[in-house]
Amino acid sequence: MEAKVNNSRISLARGDITEEATDAIVNAANSRLIGGGGVDGAIHRAGGPEIMAECRKIGGCPAGGAVITTAGRLKAKKVIHTVGPIYKDGKHQEAELLASAYFSSLKLAVDHGLKSISFPSISTGAYGYPVEDAAEVALKAVISFLSANKGIDLVRFVLFSDADLKTYAGVLKKLT
Ligand code: ADP
């Protein structure tokens, strides 16, 4: 499924984010930038040790922020590591922090001249954010960023399951 916002495209696909050939792929990292499971483990395994070496130098990143490193041997040019919120009950700034994770990643991409970017479903794995709510926050944040900023041609969401793809597609349809 696809949608247009200004001159940019948002596209949804099912797949493995480590195989994306967009300029940037986004990692759902933890705040110490030390390897975890899920997307993070997959990116470090596929991209090789260069990525972790840069993460160690950077040292950490607060929830809602983002940092950028090499993509090692991945097809993408850069990996943007963002830290989503750990979901408690929805009353601990989770939505604000999740939106900020998307904004910070997009801003970093623009600052580095990267024109296409692939996101996983941040915070909806180990961090427990309900997928439908997270999809709404994620897509609203991306639409709002693309409405206000130039520089990004393509934003892809690469969802790991058919169920997640369906959820994101339903929300995107509602919002556009
Ligand atoms: P978080 O800690 O932010 O919740 P996770 O990595 O645990 O991050 O999960 C985020 C989402 O990414 C989950 O939906 C998970 O199924 C999905 N995921 C895991 N591996 C991959 C991958 N290789 N490509 C795309 N999505 C993935």
Residues whose N, C-alpha, C, O or C-beta is under 5 A from the ligand:
A	BS01	ADP	G15 D16 I17 T18 A28 G37 G38 V39 D40 A42 G84 P120 S121 I122 S123 T124 G125 A126 Y127 G128 V158 L159 F160
